[in-house]
């Protein structure tokens, strides 16, 4: 089944930044170009030269450079410069595996199996801003249940607050929190602290109904 | 004013790295006496006293061995920029400095377990993971308030010690994607003038 997974809030991957994320146990590098219209890329987190994690690398304009030997990969995931051999025309076979990536609802969405259709079922509000991503030491199944994400949905809306999850490795979850941009009645710091309490409750096996009810009531403690 | 400052330094030790990094960022000149604590007593520098373990900073009659105390001593030198121990935010800086120094001790012990064996083993990580989570939640809240650093508007000695905790837990199996706010803050640390690396803390990332 081809599917899209939310893997990061967009505020964690701004212009010129590079970040490693794990998706279903696979290592993926997210990076954004340092250009006036900076595109977002999601690639296998592995340099084809020596296997170094590209997420340790650095963004130079519209390319990602490997920390090890500076091999540079352009937006098409093809190697275009080997600094030790600057005159060499790099063969097209030297490239990184690229995944489909989209930006939607304040989140970066990645498809590991080449899905091209988007969005991920259902429509949400427009003008959504990212809040934060939290690591939760609990299964994604438990997180989806608690946050009310339907089996075929990518995101659950509770009033102006959107919750999404993905699985970095089996048994662990990442919780992504977004909010309608002009929903000032839910202040971002309070929403962030609310998410911490939800995380702590899920991890300790405590009852989460009361915490989720705060969202429904629009009254974050 | 820095004449006569001597640091007894053991390169792979995390507390020594925190001190080297702090001295470099605060632009303090000093002499290094390299010590290898894996060697027998007789092969260590003569000035290191029995039972002492690097880092040891000696400046005149002052002799310090705790990273937090060394950071404060350096930050209070007249030639060092006040921002490193900003008087307006001193208590918060000292609180996070103490938090970081304690986490550094925990990490040093964990690394001894992990690397001091023929076959590397993963030490119990609960205390360090809990410390990183508190740091992550704090820096998330700071970012929402428009702040870039742990305790004050500019980088402080607390950031120095906490950076070492974050940067080297990757050696102990803590994945970076669990701490996005710390990753962004660490990148800023790397961009500071005088930033220096150690084994396990590469130039970029």
Interface residues (C-beta under 8 A of the other chain):
Chain A: X8 X9 X12 X17 X19 X20 X21 X22 X55 X56 X57 X58 X67 X132 X133 X135 X168 X174 X188 X189 X192 X193 X196
Chain B: X133 X137 X140 X141 X144 X145 X175 X176 X177 X178 X179 X180 X181 X183 X184 X187 X202 X203 X204 X205
